[in-house]
């Protein structure tokens, strides 16, 4: 509940009361548009019939003449004393006076004030009593019911909300049901006992769950609460029942979208069935489905969904950006450039929203599009075009990113000194900015294979900040590139001392031993320590699979690589996984994985070295 702000100080209490009752005679429960909006949001009151000014004035005069005010001097004094008492540090007595006056006058504003006083004094039971007294006096008041619901949920008395929630749903128009269901899912989702919350909402929605008109939406609401309670199987069952009773409802498929996972194979058919049977399905749902497919590394399926959407709704901008990014990743340069230019045209056309959020989203999207277009130009060695695309990025928030990209383009053209100067010209307003500039320059040197210069730069920075773990780690990696294994091990051991929980230090040292086929038992111990620190990291799993392969445990290595590559289809993981499969004769599968890796990162050093050593051209 969000009580309305108390606008008047104690000295103005009398004015407050007079204002509240100036129009008492017009209605026993005046419409209070300024009443606090409860958690279960109210619907708009019905519009009164249109009447002429003369008729309205006549009716008003008649009502005033027929209904003298119920506010007596004694009641006025009681209300005034209730306010003064509540504001003077005795909310209990003030609450009783105001609630008594509310009952006698049967006035919604006074009941609401009694609830507010109870809440301000942190008395939940008193607030509930006032809300229920309000409903007894004014049985048709939706405000009273909503406030009772809100307080019960806040007090975690979830089991008491079945009937008031059922009544609130029944009183809500069909057009407002989607909003109400979203509020129910969000509000009950915050309950402490989440399983109970899901059960209570299911009981309250028992009639809606059976209706072909509301069943899809109601089951989706129940399913979201089941999912929130850690019951994905129950959520999936709710999505299936929702779609069965109302195939045209989008809500069950939106729920199923959140359930798509290898462990839930029945979730995705709910989404695909809805999209196939509803040509006018929300574009947002199809975009969300495409994003889910991308997260699961199903790039071709995601591309197909986006192509369907851009064909049907070419005026929508976002799908073009996603489609262009996927096409670029698939090395479909011409198609990617066309899609991204279409996105830019749509987003820079006149008449765009000037809402602050929309402007920020548009800037982010255009920055991404310009960077990808720059990369496409770079691929075809058109460095001038690449720079032109970068220059179109709004520089107000992206100066470092722009200069970093331009420096990279200069370095690719063999202009490394100019690239370094460009980075060094960036401002250093904070120590973190200074560090990021140095790391960006180091990356340029690394890409140019000037490992010694990068090592020296990092050594100089580490001397000034000897406890900076990032600098120590990067210097160790440069030592590894220089084949200075003693220096690498010394630096990584130092990092383990500085940051005992640094999984990267254990992983890097263990992997370097495994890759060189030395100290393999120690390598496995180091990598297992990294796995303990970061059990979900697919790159650390890659190192563990590699050391098992080096130790001759090929079956175990394949098991580890299967999971790691499924989690993250990275080019380096693919290179290692393919080699292990190649070694046991699964050459077709190895080649398929290498081909996929080449699509995502064709210049990957490990991948290129593996293919060259094995003399394979996938």
N, C-alpha and C positions, 0 to 999 in steps of 0.2 A: 504494500500500500504506500502511496505517495501522498501524505496529508498535504492539504493546501497550505501555503505559507501563511504565517500569522502576520498580518499586515499592520495591526494596530497595537500600540503600546497600552499599558495599563490606564493611562490618563484618558484614553479614547474609548474605553470599554462601553460607556453608555451610548456613544455614537454608533458603535459596532452593533449593539443590540437593536437600537432604533432602526438602523438601516436594514437589518435582517427581517424586521417585521413590518416595514412600511407597507408591503403589499400582501400581508397575511391573508386578507379577506379574499384574495383572488383564487387561492388554492390551498388545500390542506397540506399538500406536499409540492412545493414549487419546484419547477424544473431548474436544476442547478448546473448549468453548462460549465461552471468553473469548479465543480466538485472534483476531488482528486481522482485521477484515472487509476483504477485498480489494476492488479496484474491480469485479471481476465477482462480484456478490454470491452468497453461498452459499444453498443451499436448506436447509430444516430437515431434520435427520437423521430417518430412519424411527423411529417409536416402537417400543420393544421390546415383545414379547408380555407380556400381563398374567400375572403368576405370584403365587402365594400367598406370604406372608411366609416361611413355613416352607421352601417349595421354594427360594425365592431365597436364604435363609440357607444352606441345605444346598449349593446349587450354588456359592455364593461360597466356602464352607469347602473344598469339594472342589478348586476352582480354586487356592486359596491353597496347599493341600497339594501339588497336582500341579505347580505352576509356581514354583519358587524364584526369587527376584529375580536378574536378570542384572547388577545393579549391584555390581561387586566393589569392593574398597578401591582398587585401582589406577584403575579408571574414575572412582570418586568423586573421587579426587585430581586426575585429569586434567580433569574438568569444573570442579572448584573452581579449579584453576590457570588454566583458560581464562577463567573469569569475572574472576578477579583481574587477569590480564594485560590483558584487554580494557578493564577499568575503570581500569587504571593507565597508560593512554596507549599501549598496544601492541596495537591491535585486530587487526592481522594475525596475530600469534601466537595471540591468544585465539581468533580465528576458526578457525584450524587445529585447535586442541585440541578445541573444542566440536564442530566438524564431524566429526572423527575419532571422538569419543565417540558422536555421533549415528549414524554408519554402523555402529559396532560394536553399539550397542543397538537400532538400527532404530527410533528414537523420534522421533515427529513434533514434540514440543515442543522437542527439542534441535535438530532441523533448522531449525525456525522461529527459534530463538535464534541460530543461525549466520547465517541470513539477516539478522536484525536487526543483528548486529554488523557484517556487511559493509556494510549500508546506512548505519549510523552512521559508518563510516569512509569513506563516499562511494565505495565500490568496487562498481559495478554488475555487473561481470563476476563478481566473487566471489559476489555475491548470486544471480546466475543459476546459477552452478555449484552452490551449496548447494541451490537449489530443484530443480534437475535431479537431484542426488544423492538428494534426498528422494523424488522420483518413482521413481527406480530401486530404492530400498530398499522403498518402499511404493507399488506401482503403482496402488492403488485410492484414494490420497489426493487428494481434490478440493481440499483446502487447498493442497497443493503446486502443483497445476496453476494454481489461481487466482493464487497469489503469483507464479509464473513469468510469467503473462500480464500482471499488473500491472507488474512490473519491466520487461518487454520494451517495453510501451507507454510507460512513463516514460522509458526510454532511447531511445525513437523507433526501436526495432528492429521496426518494424511487420510487415515481411515474414516474420519468424520466428514470428508468432503464429497462422498459419493453422491448424496442426494442434492446438495446445492449445485454441484457441477452438472448433474443431469438436468436440473431445472434451467440452468444458465444456457446449456446447449440447446434445449428445446425452445428457449425464448429468442435464440439468435436466428436471423434470417439466413436463407440458403446462400445468398450472395456474400455474406460475411463469415460463413463457416470456415473457409480456408484460413483466414486470418486468425480466427478463434482457435483452430486446431494447432496452428503454429505456436500460438501463445501457450496453449496447454502443454505442448511438448517441451517448450522452453522452461515454463514455470515448474512443472512437476519434475523435470529433469534435474532441478537443483535440490530435490529432496534428499535427505540423508539415506533413507531406506528406499533405494531405487527400484528394487523388485516389488515392494509394496506399492510404490507410486504407479508402476506399470499395471499392476493388478487393479488398483482403484480406478484408474482411468478406463480400463477395459470394462469394469462393472458399470461405470457411469455412461459409457457409450454403447451399452448393450443394444439399444434400439437402432442407433445409427449403423452399427456393424452389420445389421441384417438388411439394411435398405440398399437397393440398387442405385439409389441416387447419392447416398452419402457413404456407402460401405468402403469404397476405395480410399477415400480421405481418412475415414475413421480408423481403418486397419493400419494405414501408414502411420498414423499418430501413435497407436499402440505399439507398432513395430519399432518406432524410434525410441520409445521408452524402454522396450525390451533390450534393444541394442545398447542403450545407455546403462542398463543394468547388467551388462556383460553376458547377454543371451543372444548371440548372433543367429543361432538356429531358430529360436522363437521369433526373431525379427524377420528371418527369411520366410517362415511360415505365415507371418502376418502379411508380408508383401504378396505372397502367392494367393492368399485368401482375398486380399483387397483387389487384385487384378481379376480374379475369378468372378467376383460379384459386380465389379464395375470396370470392364476392360478399357473404357474411354478415360479413366482417371489417370493423370500423370503421377499422382502421389506414390502409388506402390512402386513404380519403376524408378522414381527418384530415390526411394529407400533402398531398392535393390542395387542401385548404382553404388551406394556406400558399402555394400556387402560383397562386391565382386572381389574374389580372392580364389587362389587355387584350391583352398579348403572348402569353398562354397560354390561348386560347379553349377548349381541350379539358380544362382542369382542372376547371371548375365542373360539367360533366356528371357527373363521377365522384361529386361530392358529392350532387347532386340525385338521381342514380340510386340511391345508397345510401339516402338518406332516404325515397325513394318506395317502395323494396322492403323496407325494414326498419321497420315501424311502431313497434317498441320500441327504435329507435335512441336512443343516449345523448342526454338533453336538453342536455348540455354541448356536443355537436357542433352541434346546431341553434342554440343561442345563439351559439356562435362563428361559425357561418355568417351569422347575422343581423348580428353585429358587423362582419363583413367586408363585407356588403352596405351597411351604413351608411357605412363608410369609403370605399366607392366611390360614395356619394351615391345609392344605389338604395333610397330610403326606403320606397317602396311594397312592394318585394319583401321588405325586411327586416320590415316590418309584417306581411305575410302569413305569414312563417315564425313570428313570435312569436304571432300569433293561433292558428295551428295548435298550437303548443306549449301555450299557456295553456288551450286547449280540452281537449287531451288530458291535461295535467298541471296542473290549476288550483291544486294545493297547492304548486307551486314558486314561490318569491318573485321571483327575479331577472328572469325574463321579463316579469313585470308592470311592473317599473320601466323596463325598456328600451322596452316597448310604450307605456307612458304618456308617456315622453319623446318618442317619435316621433309619437304622436297629438297632443301639445301643439304640436309643430313644424308639423304639418299643419293646425293650427287646428281640430282636433276636440276642443274643450274638454270637453264632457260625457264623452266616452269616455276622454279622458286623465285626468280627475279620478277616474273610476270605477276605472281601472287602477291609478293611484297609491295610492288609498285601499286597494285590495285588497293592494297590496304592503306598505303600512304595517301593516295588520291582521296579515298573516302574520309580519312581522318583529318585531312587538311582542307576539305571542302567548306565553303561558307555555311554559316548557320549552326556551327557546333555549339553544344551546351557550354555555358560559362560557369557552371557549378564547380566549386573548388575541387570536389572529389573527382568529377569527370575530367577536369583539366589535368589533374595530377595523373590519372589513369592514361589519358591520351599522351602525355609527355613520356610516360614509361613505355607505352607501346611503340611510339615513334622512335624512341631511342633504340629499342630492340630491333626494329625494322631497319633503321639506318646502319646499325652495326652489322647485321647479317648481309645487307646489300653491299657493305664495304668488304666483307669477307668474300662474297661472291666475285666482286671485281678483282680482289687480290688473287683469287684462284686463277683467273685468266691473265694475271700479270698486268692488269690495268691499274697501276698504282695511283695515277691521277684521279681516276673515277672513284677509287676506294677512299681517297682523301676527301673528295667532294662530298661523298655520303657522310663521312664523319663530321665534316664542317656544318652539316645541317642539324646536328644534335644541339638541343638547347644547352648552351654552355653555362647557364646560371647555376645548375646543380651538378654538372658532370664534367667540370674542367679537367680534373685529374684523369677521368676515364678517356676523355677526348685526346689529351696529350699522350697518354699511355698508348692509345691505339695508333696515333700518328708516329710515335717513336718506333713502334713495332713495324709499321710500314716502311719507315726509313731504313731500319735494320735489314729488312727483307731485300732492300735494294742495294745492300752493301754499304750503307751510309751509317755505320755503327757510331762513329764519333758524334755525328749530328744528332743521332737518336739519343745518345747519352746526355748531350747538352740540353736537349729539349726537356728531358725528365728533370735534370738538375735545375732548370729554370722555374719549376713549379714551386709555389710558396711552401714554407715550413712553419706554419703557425703553431703547431704542437709537436711534441716528441713523436706521437703516433704518425703524423704526416711525414716527418723526417724518415721514420722507419719504413713506411710504405714506399716512399720514393727510392730508398736504397734497395728494397726487395724487388721493385720493378726494374731497376737498373741491373740487378743481379740476374733476373730472368732473361733480360735481353742478352747478356753475356753468355748465359747458359745455352740459349737457343742458337747463338752464334758459335757455340762450342769453344768459347774462350774461358775454359774452366779455371785456369790459373788466375786470370784477372778477377773472376767472380770470387774465387777463394780469398784472394788478397783483400778485396773490398769488404767481404764479410768478416775477415779476421780483424780488420781495422775497426769495424763497427762493434764487433764483439769485445774488443779490448776496452772500448768506451762504456759498454754495457755488459759486463761479464756474466750477469745472471739472467740475461734475456734468452729464454729457452728457444725461441724461434730462430734467433741468429745462430745459436750453437747448432741446432739441427740442420739448418741450411748450409752452414760451413762443413758439417760432417758429410752432407750429400755431395758437396763439391770435392771434398777429399776423396770420396769414393770414385767420382768421375776421373780423378787424377791417379787412381790406383794406389793412393797413399792409405793403405788399409790400417796401418798403425794409428795414423792421425784420426781416421774415421772412427775407429773403435774408442780411442781416448775421448773424443768429443761426445760420442753417444753415451759412454759410461758417465761422463760428467753430466749429461742431460738427465740420466737416470737418477743421479744424486740430487740435482736441482729440482727435478719433478718426478718423484718415484711413481706417479700414476700416468706417466707419459707412455702410452701404448706405442706411439710411433717410434720411440727410441728402441724398444725391445724388438719391434717388428723389423725395423731397418737393419739392425745389426744381425738378427737371425736370418733375414732374407739374403743379406750380402754373403754370409757364410754358405747358405744353401746354394745360392747361384754359382758360387765358386767351388762347390763340392768339397768344402773343408769344414771341420769341426761340426759335423752334421748333428750329433746328439745334442751338443750345446745349442745349435741353431734351433732344433725343435723345442728345447726348453725355453729359450728366449721367446719364440713365437707363441708357444702355449701361454706364456705369461701375458703377452699382448692380447691373446684371445680372451683370457680371463678379464682383462681390463675393458675390452670392447668386443663382446661376443657377437654383435650384429654387423661388424665391419666386414664387408665382402673382400676388401683388399688384404686385410690380415688373414682372412680365410684362404685367399689366394696364396699367400706366403706359406701357410700351413700345408696346403695341398702340394706346393712345390717341394717342400722339404720331405714330405712323405714319398713323393716320386723319386727324389734323390736317394732316399733310403731304401728304395725298392718296393715300397708298399703301394703298388700301382692301383689296386682295387680301392684302397682307402683314399688315395689321391683323387680318383675319379669321383667318388662319393662327395668329397669336399668341394671339388670344382663344379659339380652339378649344381649344388646349392648356391655357391658363390656367383656363378654366371647367371643363374636364374634371378638372383637378387640384384645383380648389377652386370649388365652385358658390356663390360668395359673391354677396350681393345687389348690391354695387357693381360687381363684375366683370360680373355679368349685365346691369346697367343699361347699361354701356358696350358690351358685346357686342351687346345687342339694338339699340342705336342704330345701330351699324355695319351690322348686317343690315337694319335698316329703311331705311337710306340706299341700299341696292342692290336694294331691292324684295322682300327675303325677309321679308315682313311676318308671315306665319303663324309662322315660326320665331322671329322676334323676340318676338311676343306670347307664345309658349309659354315662352320663357326668362324674360320679365318675370313671367309668372304664377308660375313656380317661385320666382323671387326674392321675390315678394310673400309667398309662403308661409313662407319662411325668415326674412325681416326686413321686414315691411310698413312700418315707420317709417323705413327707410333714406333719408337726405336726398338722396343722389345719385339713387337710384331714383325717389323722388317728384318731384324736380325734372325728371328726364328725361321722365317720363310727362306731367307738366303742360306742359312746353315743347312736346312733340310732340303734345299733345292726344290722348293714347291712354288708353283705359280697358280694360285687358286683362281 
